[in-house]
Amino acid sequence: MRRPNPDEWKQLVEEFEASGLTQKEFADRQQVSLGGFQYWLYKKSRATPVRRSETAGRPRAAFLPVEVVASP
């Protein structure tokens, strides 16, 4: 297993997104740990803000009223 530096991890994440491979397949091919790779994927997802246009078509979560009725 090799240990990429932070800049290499960022590059690997970009390559993964274009690869069409599963996370495990990509990590195996790049000879990096799956856990380390998943950490950097997570880190990127947290750093990338979601644009409003990406969420515009999605239904929003909402609370629905619930009526509780005693059993007979």
N, C-alpha and C positions, 0 to 999 in steps of 0.2 A: 504494500500500500504506500502510495506517495502522499505527501502532505503539502497541498498547494498553499500559497500565500493568499491573503484576502483578494488581491487583484485577480489572481488565477481562478479563485472560486467564483467571482462575479462573471468572468468569461465563461466558465464551465456552465453556469446557470443559463446564460444566454444561448450557448450551444445546445443545451438540453431542450430548451423551449422550442428550438427549431428542428430537433432530431426526430420526434415522433416515437421515441423509445420510452419504455417504462423507467421509473427512477432507478430500479435495481439494475436493469440492463445497462443503463448509461453509466452508473457508478462502477459496475464491473468492467466495462470497456475502458473507462478512464483510470481504472485502478485506484479509486478513492473510496473511502468508507461510505457506506450508505447513510449512516447516521450523520456524518459530517456534511454530506451533500444535502440531506433533508434540512439540516439546520440552516444552510445558506439559502435554500429555496424559501424557507419560512422567513428568514431575515429580509429577503428581497420583497416578499409579499407584504410584509409589515411596513416597509419603507416606501412602497409604491402607493400613492393615494388613489382611491377609486374616483373616477370622474363621474359627474352626474349623468352624462349621456349613457354610460354603461349600466346605470341602475334605472334609467327612465322606464324601460319596458317591463321591469320586474314588479310583481305585486308586493306591496308593503305588508309586513306582518302587522296584525291587529288583534286586539282582544275582542272576543265576542261575549255578549251577555249570557249568563248561565242562570237557569232557574232551578233551584233545588226543591224537590217535592218530597214530602215524607212518604215513606212506604205505607201501604194500607195495613 
